[in-house]
Amino acid sequence: MITLEMEKQCGCFKKSDFQALQRFDTKEQAHKVATAMCEEMNENFCQKHNFTIEENGDTLLIKVAFND
């Protein structure tokens, strides 16, 4: 079981329909969803943050960083 977690929930994330914690049967499924989430958030959220994926064993973590 692969876990996809959101590191921190910014205001835009809380207003969205995304889930902060999800579980998948395969790493490929988790990567596909995580990549789609990051693309959507980076393109359509308020642009104060940048979202990236970090892999740690059976966990994919969507990291949140302030844009410069």
N, C-alpha and C positions, 0 to 999 in steps of 0.2 A: 504494500500500500504506500503510495506516494502522497505526501502532504504539500499543499500549496498554501502559504501563509502571506498575509500582508504585514510588513514590518510595523508601520504606523498608519493610522487612518486619519488622513487630512480631511478637512471639511468637504472638499469635492468628492472624496471617496465615500464619506458617510452619506452624501446626498445621492450617490449613484446606486445602481441595482447590483453592483458587484458584491461578492461574499468575501469576507476577510479570511476564512478558513475553508478549504475544500480538500477532498481526498479523491485520489484517482487510482485505478488499477495498474496503470503503466506510467513510466516516466515520460514517454512520448505524449500521452494525453495531457499530462500536467504541463509540459513545456508548451504545447500548442495553446492551451488556455492562458498560461502565464504570458506568453508572447503577445497574444491578442489583447489581453488586459493592459499590458504596458504600452502597446501601440495606441490603444484607445485613450488611455489616461494621458500619455505624453502629447497627443494631438488635440484632445478636446477638453481637458481640465484647464484650470486657470493659469497654467504655465509658471506657477511659483515653485513647482517641484519637478524633479526628473525621476522617473521610475525605471529600475533595472532589475534583472533577475540574478539571484545568487543561489548556487546549488550547494547543498551541504548534506551529503548522504541521500537519505530518502525524503529530504525536505527541500522544496524550492521556496525561496524567500523573495518577495518583491520588496526591494529596498527603495527608500524614499530619501532623496537628497534635495536641498534647496538649489535652485538655479542661481548662477552667479549674475 
